[in-house]
Amino acid sequence: MDIHGALKKYFGFSQFKGLQEQVILSLLSGNNTFAIMPTGGGKSICYQLPALMQEGTAIVVSPLIALMKNQVDAIRGISSEHGVAHVLNSSLNRGDVNTVKADIESGITKLLYVAPESLTKEEYVDFLKNQKISFVAIDEAHCISEWGHDFRPEYRNLRNIISKIDDVPIIGLTATATPKVQEDILKTLGMSDATTFKASFNRPNLFYDVRPKTDDVNKDIIRFVRQYQGKSGVIYCLSRKKVEEIAQVLQVNGIKAVPYHAGLDAKTRAKHQDMFLMEDVDVVVATIAFGMGIDKPDVRFVIHHDIPKSLESYYQETGRAGRDDGEGYCLAYYSYKDIEKLEKFMAGKPVAEQEVGHALLQEVVGYAETSMSRRKYLLHYFGEEFDEVNGLGADMDDNVRNPKKKHEAQEDVQLLIEIILLTKEKYKPKEVVNTIVGKSNAMLQSHKTHEQPFFGKGKSKDKKYWMALLRQVLVVNLIRKEIEQYGVVKVTDKGKDFLKNPYSFMMSEDHVYNLENDDSIVTNSKGSGVSTDEKLMAMLKDLRKKVGKSRGVPPFAVFQDPSLEDMTLKYPISIEELSNVHGVGEGKAKKFGKDFIALIEKYVEENEILRPDDLVVKSTGENSSLKLFIIQNTDRKIPLHDIAKSKGLDFIELIMEMQRIVFMGTKLNIDYHIDDILDEDQQEEIYDYFMEAETDHIEAAMTEFDGDYDDEELRLMRIKFISDVAN
């Protein structure tokens, strides 16, 4: 039977998808084969069909028990023989194992799914040695590489085990692999001769959007999900605690959502997964434990509440959206703080592992902060060229729809390439940038780079600028990262030509993500249909200035910018509605609110504006109990560090919480703490600064005092100031 007949007979399809046919023919001809196909590209048929067509049993190595079970059930569904496919893993008892062995011996079993751990059992290896094996398939082959996003040490030894069983062709399959990971897989499996098939990684129907992560992230998520009422979506979080919290907030706000993480018992997990598949709920909030075995074609959005550890993970997770080629919106929230948190997690690991982890994380930072086409950036990471003008899906990301400013950077690119060559192409991006801005470290000193005449030649611009430029130069292939010594930057032939005949290089200016939570503005990209009313914003700012003047306080002490922003979205026209605005509590609404709601009411009437009445986001009671706890304990003059400890907060988290309380209009007396850390003159100096300042941004205060006070001291003084003058 030819392969088209077999495809029709077993799977009912009349034609192959993408590269399937070529991969299958390669394997049937007895070649070692390597297939890289994005999620949803139909990888499993590439080994299922040849296994069903050939004599003997194919061994399929897979890391996930749930996934094996799904596939075995699917294959049994298309065959009259129950034993056509079996699982061999730790979930079987003695009797089950004997049944499996009998079916293999009698030639009934075509596909045997095994976990890599099972293959280390001598009993199984000895048994399989004496059977007719057609080939070995290694699914999720990226697990072999420590540069992959899901490294499993037990995968490293597969080559030795396979050679003990039989000399048969091997097929490796993966849904994501950078050039570095591909090379690693082939080397470790000892099949550098493999015929490699690589499908395009471009998913033109997915829209990529990255937004700054602010205190208002939950509100933003609710607004976003409400636009997709009745449609399916997945929200990824890093911690179980966050998963539970977000699922709860969604439920409280009338969205059908369930949590999914490894801390739930198997029964609950299975139930939640089924509810999602059967559409009894719309949204699953999950850690990455979810979705490996999920094949729901109509997921309409994937939200990353926390940015993942690598671009492979990000690609894999966003890839769960729009598998039916319909709409798929991929929204990620980014703040550099999250990256720092991930770096802290790595601290205890072996140095080699840390290096890999840091390198992968920096790629994520590059993607999140870039202002060029995100699709081009992502595809370049996977070793694929993309034409950002005519390519499929070229306008499907926030950067392309809202282009950032560009400027001519030809001379800077020349300097960058020259420095890489002058330092003998032996540095990673960080060292290259340190050389340009003239910041010495042990690495540079050991090569005496800090003594060279070119050291610090580009110090008129900061590190961030040069790092952004380096990333953009990398994507257009004037420089490349060496695969063998991962991360070391080399100049390509194209880059050397650029030095000889330079041409215009328009550099996009990177996003500046303001990390000050309380000062950050909730911006929404075009895609979300929510943006501020600029005209009203200007009127509110004028009024704020006036009110501040009449009360003898700076404007920011009346209402913060994010509060004004929120007023332009919600148009509050009563004191009660005003107290639901971001950063405005009851106290503040009563104290300053009268003029503001009068202005907004008049504005709404004159411009015939329809007010959204559903933007009051209910919160789960946790915050209010914490607020009360802090107020009561500061009244009792309990040391702040003790308050933080008893609630399991970092000190900076407590400060953020206190900021929120005073910005909402409640008084907090923390003089007892401040008196311990700053003397009277110091307090007076900072107090006077805030009184005169245009803005209460901490960065501005840090610059003003030029290192005399640290971040914590200034924040605590700002809390005292706002509490005294505005509340």
PyMOL commands that set and color helices and strands:
alter all, ss='L'
color gray80, all
select helices_A, chain A and resi 3-11+20-28+45-53+65-77+82-84+94-105+118-120+122-129+141-144+153-155+158-165+179-188+217-226+240-252+266-277+311-318+336-346+351-369+374-381+398-401+410-422+429-437+442-446+449-451+463-475+493-500+517-519+526-528+534-551+555-558+561-570+575-578+586-606+622-635+640-646+651-663+671-677+680-692+698-705+711-726
alter helices_A, ss='H'
color red, helices_A
select strands_A, chain A and resi 33-36+57-61+85-88+111-114+133-138+170-174+195-198+206-212+232-236+257-260+283-286+299-304+328-334+406-408+479-481+489-491+506-508
alter strands_A, ss='S'
color yellow, strands_A
deselect
rebuild
show_as cartoon
